[in-house]
Amino acid sequence: MARRRTHMGERYIEADNGFGWSRKHGSSPLSVLPGIYEVEVFGLTYQLQKFEDPKGEQGWYLYSTDKPSDFWGEFCATNLLPAIDAASERIAKADLSGAGYERRTT
């Protein structure tokens, strides 16, 4: 199961496969947005966001913020740590060979 970690003063959640998810920062470096975690894998950014449906049930949903988007609102789990593991597994299994996934250099 995913574990909470701290490295050089930065907090993050490490998934079973080693992906490190951190809270998304707001407009200033000291502010964080509640309910949004991010990970960058092979130059692509993914977000795990917490939402509540009209019935009042909460869950964590996976989004890809880059184009093309493999994931857009895919339900992962109701609790954060299992959602981190589920999202990381889906990202690791994604087909990254199609158009739009050319190697990015920054």
C-alpha positions in Angstrom: 0.0 0.0 0.0 1.1 3.6 -0.6 3.1 5.3 2.1 3.6 8.9 3.2 7.2 10.0 2.9 9.3 13.1 3.5 12.5 13.8 1.5 14.5 17.0 2.0 11.6 18.6 3.7 9.1 17.8 1.0 6.2 15.6 1.8 4.8 13.2 -0.8 3.0 9.8 -1.0 5.0 7.0 -2.6 2.9 4.3 -4.5 3.9 0.7 -4.4 5.5 1.1 -7.9 7.6 4.0 -6.7 5.7 6.9 -8.2 5.9 9.9 -5.8 2.6 11.9 -5.6 2.7 15.4 -4.1 0.0 17.9 -3.3 -0.6 20.4 -6.0 0.6 23.9 -5.0 -1.6 27.0 -5.5 -0.5 30.4 -6.8 2.2 30.7 -4.2 4.8 28.1 -3.4 3.7 27.8 0.2 0.0 27.2 -0.6 -1.3 23.8 -1.4 -4.7 22.9 -2.9 -6.8 20.4 -0.8 -7.8 17.3 -2.6 -5.4 17.4 -5.5 -2.2 15.3 -5.9 0.1 15.3 -8.8 2.8 13.0 -10.3 4.9 13.5 -13.4 5.8 10.3 -15.4 7.8 10.3 -18.6 7.2 14.1 -18.9 3.4 13.8 -18.6 1.5 15.2 -15.6 -1.3 13.3 -13.9 -3.6 14.5 -11.2 -5.7 12.7 -8.6 -8.6 14.8 -7.5 -11.2 14.3 -4.8 -14.8 14.9 -5.7 -18.2 14.4 -4.2 -21.1 13.2 -6.4 -24.6 14.5 -6.0 -25.5 11.7 -3.6 -22.8 12.9 -1.2 -20.3 10.0 -1.9 -16.7 11.0 -2.2 -14.0 9.5 -4.3 -10.6 10.1 -6.0 -10.5 10.5 -9.8 -7.6 10.3 -12.2 -6.9 13.0 -14.8 -4.2 13.5 -17.3 -3.4 17.2 -17.7 -1.5 16.7 -21.0 -2.7 15.9 -24.5 -3.6 13.3 -25.5 -5.4 12.4 -22.3 -5.6 8.8 -21.5 -7.4 9.5 -18.3 -10.2 12.0 -17.7 -12.2 11.5 -14.6 -11.5 7.8 -14.1 -12.6 6.6 -10.6 -9.7 5.0 -8.6 -11.0 4.6 -5.0 -12.8 6.2 -2.1 -9.7 6.6 0.1 -6.5 8.4 -0.8 -3.8 5.7 -0.3 -5.6 3.0 -2.3 -6.4 5.6 -4.9 -2.7 6.5 -5.2 -1.9 2.8 -5.8 -4.7 2.3 -8.3 -3.9 5.5 -10.3 -0.2 4.6 -10.3 -0.9 1.1 -11.7 -3.1 2.5 -14.4 -0.5 5.1 -15.4 2.2 2.4 -15.5 0.1 0.2 -17.8 -0.8 3.1 -20.2 0.3 2.9 -23.8 2.8 5.7 -24.1 3.8 4.9 -27.7 1.1 6.7 -29.6 1.1 10.1 -31.3 1.5 13.0 -28.8 3.9 11.0 -26.6 7.0 12.0 -28.3 10.0 12.5 -25.9 9.8 15.9 -24.4 12.9 17.8 -23.4 12.7 20.9 -21.2 
